[in-house]
Amino acid sequence: MKSHKSSNMTMLPKKRDLRVAKTLLIVLLTFVICWTPSVLLTVFDKYYKAPDLLRQITAILALTNSSVNPFIYAWRNRGFRLAYIRIIKCRHWLRPGEDEHDVSKMDSTTNKM
């Protein structure tokens, strides 16, 4: 008979795997939604009869896919979210747990502009 503790230990990787699978599914669906109009337009409009505005909209939608992914990762993953916050606050040279006001611990070579 398995103990309660061992069943909890096996549950954590399963939850993590499920969360990763959901994140990948969201990324994949976003990719399909963003790129399908552009691909369909390319395949079915052989003679370029579609309006330029439609072509521009589909191109913008396709290119938007690349800018949406970081938001998806930040929404779904705490590690990405914390890394983005550190980058946005320009604290990328600090180690986790260091105070940005404690300049004495910083290496002078990393503080150059």
Backbone as CSV, one residue per row, in Angstrom:
resi,resn,N_x,N_y,N_z,CA_x,CA_y,CA_z,C_x,C_y,C_z
1,MET,0.840,-1.190,0.000,0.000,0.000,0.000,0.886,1.254,0.000
2,LYS,0.601,2.172,-0.869,1.381,3.406,-0.961,1.004,4.359,0.153
3,SER,2.009,5.078,0.619,1.724,6.068,1.648,1.185,7.340,1.005
4,HIS,0.562,8.149,1.830,0.000,9.413,1.364,1.097,10.328,0.835
5,LYS,2.257,10.295,1.498,3.367,11.156,1.116,3.897,10.809,-0.278
6,SER,4.033,9.525,-0.576,4.563,9.143,-1.883,3.590,9.459,-3.018
7,SER,2.292,9.408,-2.742,1.337,9.753,-3.795,1.363,11.246,-4.101
8,ASN,1.650,12.067,-3.088,1.785,13.511,-3.321,3.039,13.817,-4.129
9,MET,4.097,13.050,-3.897,5.353,13.276,-4.613,5.176,12.979,-6.104
10,THR,4.404,11.964,-6.441,4.198,11.643,-7.848,3.187,12.579,-8.496
11,MET,2.379,13.228,-7.706,1.365,14.133,-8.235,1.985,15.434,-8.732
12,LEU,3.039,15.912,-8.063,3.637,17.181,-8.458,4.188,17.167,-9.885
13,PRO,4.976,16.164,-10.283,5.435,16.159,-11.679,4.280,16.063,-12.673
14,LYS,3.235,15.345,-12.334,2.095,15.242,-13.241,1.414,16.594,-13.413
15,LYS,1.257,17.331,-12.327,0.654,18.671,-12.425,1.544,19.593,-13.246
16,ARG,2.851,19.498,-13.013,3.787,20.347,-13.753,3.753,19.990,-15.234
17,ASP,3.733,18.696,-15.543,3.663,18.264,-16.941,2.369,18.726,-17.598
18,LEU,1.285,18.662,-16.865,-0.001,19.112,-17.398,0.027,20.616,-17.665
19,ARG,0.627,21.366,-16.762,0.731,22.823,-16.942,1.598,23.163,-18.159
20,VAL,2.698,22.442,-18.322,3.572,22.663,-19.478,2.828,22.314,-20.764
21,ALA,2.092,21.219,-20.743,1.323,20.811,-21.930,0.271,21.860,-22.280
22,LYS,-0.388,22.410,-21.275,-1.386,23.462,-21.527,-0.723,24.704,-22.112
23,THR,0.440,25.059,-21.585,1.160,26.224,-22.106,1.542,26.008,-23.570
24,LEU,2.052,24.836,-23.877,2.414,24.542,-25.266,1.190,24.545,-26.174
25,LEU,0.072,24.065,-25.665,-1.162,24.090,-26.442,-1.594,25.531,-26.724
26,ILE,-1.487,26.395,-25.740,-1.835,27.812,-25.922,-0.911,28.448,-26.966
27,VAL,0.383,28.156,-26.876,1.340,28.699,-27.845,1.027,28.184,-29.248
28,LEU,0.718,26.898,-29.366,0.392,26.314,-30.661,-0.888,26.907,-31.251
29,LEU,-1.926,27.033,-30.429,-3.181,27.619,-30.914,-2.988,29.076,-31.330
30,THR,-2.188,29.803,-30.583,-1.887,31.190,-30.952,-1.174,31.242,-32.295
31,PHE,-0.234,30.332,-32.488,0.484,30.258,-33.761,-0.487,29.990,-34.914
32,VAL,-1.365,29.029,-34.739,-2.321,28.666,-35.795,-3.259,29.841,-36.093
33,ILE,-3.766,30.472,-35.046,-4.679,31.610,-35.231,-3.986,32.764,-35.952
34,CYS,-2.746,33.024,-35.600,-2.036,34.165,-36.193,-1.584,33.902,-37.626
35,TRP,-1.184,32.684,-37.943,-0.610,32.403,-39.246,-1.594,31.868,-40.285
36,THR,-2.704,31.296,-39.861,-3.646,30.699,-40.823,-4.170,31.697,-41.863
37,PRO,-4.605,32.895,-41.479,-5.098,33.827,-42.508,-4.047,34.156,-43.571
38,SER,-2.809,34.346,-43.158,-1.746,34.668,-44.108,-1.476,33.494,-45.051
39,VAL,-1.441,32.291,-44.509,-1.193,31.109,-45.335,-2.345,30.901,-46.310
40,LEU,-3.577,31.028,-45.825,-4.731,30.852,-46.712,-4.741,31.883,-47.830
41,LEU,-4.410,33.114,-47.489,-4.363,34.163,-48.506,-3.277,33.858,-49.538
42,THR,-2.145,33.392,-49.088,-1.054,33.058,-50.002,-1.427,31.902,-50.922
43,VAL,-2.094,30.901,-50.373,-2.455,29.722,-51.168,-3.564,30.021,-52.167
44,PHE,-4.583,30.747,-51.726,-5.762,30.917,-52.572,-5.765,32.180,-53.434
45,ASP,-4.854,33.076,-53.191,-4.808,34.301,-53.991,-3.546,34.275,-54.869
46,LYS,-3.551,33.398,-55.843,-2.384,33.215,-56.707,-2.065,34.447,-57.548
47,TYR,-3.085,35.182,-57.926,-2.884,36.301,-58.852,-2.923,37.656,-58.158
48,TYR,-2.795,37.656,-56.848,-2.729,38.894,-56.059,-3.909,39.826,-56.319
49,LYS,-5.105,39.272,-56.277,-6.303,40.081,-56.477,-6.894,40.568,-55.156
50,ALA,-6.386,40.079,-54.064,-6.893,40.511,-52.759,-6.448,41.945,-52.501
51,PRO,-7.263,42.711,-51.799,-6.896,44.099,-51.499,-5.610,44.173,-50.671
52,ASP,-4.870,45.227,-50.889,-3.612,45.421,-50.149,-3.855,45.491,-48.648
53,LEU,-4.977,46.097,-48.253,-5.281,46.195,-46.827,-5.404,44.808,-46.191
54,LEU,-6.041,43.894,-46.888,-6.181,42.523,-46.382,-4.814,41.856,-46.250
55,ARG,-3.961,42.061,-47.228,-2.603,41.511,-47.171,-1.829,42.094,-45.994
56,GLN,-1.969,43.385,-45.770,-1.266,44.020,-44.651,-1.780,43.510,-43.307
57,ILE,-3.076,43.348,-43.198,-3.659,42.860,-41.942,-3.181,41.438,-41.651
58,THR,-3.193,40.573,-42.662,-2.743,39.196,-42.427,-1.250,39.140,-42.094
59,ALA,-0.471,40.008,-42.718,0.964,40.042,-42.412,1.205,40.532,-40.988
60,ILE,0.475,41.566,-40.580,0.620,42.080,-39.212,0.191,41.021,-38.196
61,LEU,-0.896,40.330,-38.487,-1.363,39.270,-37.594,-0.315,38.159,-37.475
62,ALA,0.291,37.781,-38.580,1.322,36.739,-38.557,2.536,37.180,-37.752
63,LEU,2.952,38.409,-37.938,4.119,38.907,-37.209,3.826,39.139,-35.729
64,THR,2.568,39.361,-35.414,2.168,39.554,-34.022,2.419,38.304,-33.197
65,ASN,2.392,37.146,-33.826,2.614,35.893,-33.113,3.910,35.928,-32.299
66,SER,4.963,36.475,-32.876,6.250,36.526,-32.178,6.213,37.411,-30.941
67,SER,5.426,38.452,-30.972,5.376,39.351,-29.815,4.405,38.876,-28.745
68,VAL,3.530,37.943,-29.085,2.562,37.435,-28.111,3.185,36.358,-27.225
69,ASN,4.113,35.581,-27.758,4.694,34.472,-27.013,5.293,34.871,-25.663
70,PRO,6.074,35.938,-25.563,6.602,36.296,-24.241,5.506,36.572,-23.204
71,PHE,4.391,37.126,-23.635,3.283,37.371,-22.707,2.649,36.060,-22.252
72,ILE,2.550,35.111,-23.158,2.006,33.801,-22.787,2.915,33.136,-21.764
73,TYR,4.227,33.161,-22.020,5.166,32.540,-21.087,5.148,33.238,-19.729
74,ALA,5.058,34.541,-19.731,5.003,35.274,-18.456,3.722,34.966,-17.702
75,TRP,2.633,34.808,-18.415,1.343,34.496,-17.791,1.353,33.096,-17.192
76,ARG,1.991,32.151,-17.889,1.915,30.751,-17.484,3.083,30.273,-16.621
77,ASN,4.202,31.026,-16.554,5.389,30.543,-15.869,5.950,31.624,-14.950
78,ARG,6.002,31.315,-13.675,6.474,32.293,-12.683,7.942,32.668,-12.919
79,GLY,8.779,31.702,-13.308,10.192,31.972,-13.566,10.388,32.983,-14.680
80,PHE,9.636,32.835,-15.769,9.698,33.805,-16.860,9.217,35.178,-16.383
81,ARG,8.124,35.180,-15.622,7.556,36.437,-15.129,8.579,37.197,-14.289
82,LEU,9.250,36.500,-13.371,10.248,37.152,-12.522,11.450,37.630,-13.332
83,ALA,11.853,36.842,-14.324,12.974,37.262,-15.174,12.611,38.512,-15.976
84,TYR,11.397,38.557,-16.513,10.957,39.745,-17.250,10.935,40.977,-16.355
85,ILE,10.469,40.807,-15.142,10.425,41.938,-14.199,11.831,42.441,-13.921
86,ARG,12.770,41.520,-13.718,14.161,41.939,-13.473,14.731,42.671,-14.678
87,ILE,14.418,42.200,-15.876,14.927,42.847,-17.090,14.299,44.229,-17.259
88,ILE,13.003,44.315,-17.064,12.305,45.587,-17.231,12.815,46.620,-16.226
89,LYS,13.118,46.181,-15.017,13.629,47.093,-13.994,15.129,47.331,-14.139
90,CYS,15.736,46.799,-15.204,17.169,46.952,-15.467,18.011,46.434,-14.307
91,ARG,17.579,45.331,-13.735,18.307,44.731,-12.625,18.895,43.397,-13.061
92,HIS,19.163,43.249,-14.346,19.628,41.971,-14.871,21.002,41.575,-14.350
93,TRP,21.808,42.515,-13.867,23.135,42.184,-13.386,23.117,41.743,-11.929
94,LEU,21.994,41.897,-11.242,21.894,41.493,-9.845,21.604,40.014,-9.720
95,ARG,22.175,39.424,-8.721,21.833,38.039,-8.411,20.547,38.047,-7.607
96,PRO,19.752,36.976,-7.674,18.518,36.915,-6.878,18.822,37.116,-5.391
97,GLY,18.074,37.992,-4.780,18.244,38.260,-3.357,19.110,39.474,-3.062
98,GLU,19.841,39.989,-4.046,20.672,41.164,-3.813,19.821,42.420,-3.866
99,ASP,20.261,43.420,-3.147,19.564,44.697,-3.118,20.204,45.618,-4.147
100,GLU,19.385,46.272,-4.953,19.930,47.139,-6.004,20.644,48.362,-5.447
101,HIS,20.406,48.708,-4.184,21.031,49.891,-3.592,22.383,49.562,-2.975
102,ASP,22.715,48.277,-2.830,23.991,47.875,-2.251,25.029,47.771,-3.361
103,VAL,25.610,48.909,-3.719,26.530,48.997,-4.844,27.864,48.349,-4.520
104,SER,28.219,48.230,-3.257,29.520,47.688,-2.884,29.688,46.238,-3.311
105,LYS,28.601,45.493,-3.461,28.681,44.088,-3.868,28.788,43.932,-5.377
106,MET,28.490,44.978,-6.142,28.486,44.887,-7.597,29.893,44.922,-8.148
107,ASP,30.112,44.172,-9.193,31.366,44.191,-9.909,31.412,45.451,-10.754
108,SER,32.513,46.147,-10.727,32.586,47.419,-11.462,32.498,47.219,-12.968
109,THR,32.854,46.034,-13.466,32.784,45.819,-14.919,31.358,45.646,-15.410
110,THR,30.448,45.176,-14.553,29.067,44.985,-14.979,28.244,46.255,-14.862
111,ASN,28.790,47.259,-14.213,28.045,48.488,-13.981,28.338,49.535,-15.038
112,LYS,29.151,49.210,-16.028,29.489,50.174,-17.086,28.367,50.311,-18.070
113,MET,28.290,51.464,-18.723,27.275,51.694,-19.757,27.880,51.575,-21.116
